């Protein structure tokens, strides 16, 4: 079964914002069109972690967690996971 967070719990922008807040960073986000990334030879997931082209992301991130929820597996708040990962790092 899949036990990721529930569908729609955040976005990539939301995750990046949590990372910036938790780490105390001052990164400035600059949106770049997907076509520009592809044209520049940016390799999904390799050069830009967590980024997948729209046609791939739709299936990769759209994970059905119904069974995990039915069995009572909880979702951990993303902020807690980021904070613990940052402390470990």
C-alpha positions, 0 to 999 in steps of 0.5 A: 500500500502507499503511505505518502501524505494525502493527495493535495497536502502541499505543492512544490512551492509549499514544500520549498516555503516550509524548507526556507522557514525551517532552515531560516534561509533567505532563498528567493524563488524565481519561477521558470517555465517548464519549457525553458527548463527542458530547453536548457537540458535540465534533467528532471529529478537529477538537476532539479530535485522534486521537479518532474515534467507535467506529463510525468508529475501527474502520474508520479505524484497522484498516488492513491493512499486510500488503503493506508488511510483505511488502515489508520496510518497517519500522515505526519505534518510536513513541517515536522519531517522537514525540521527533523531532516534539517536537524539530522543533516 
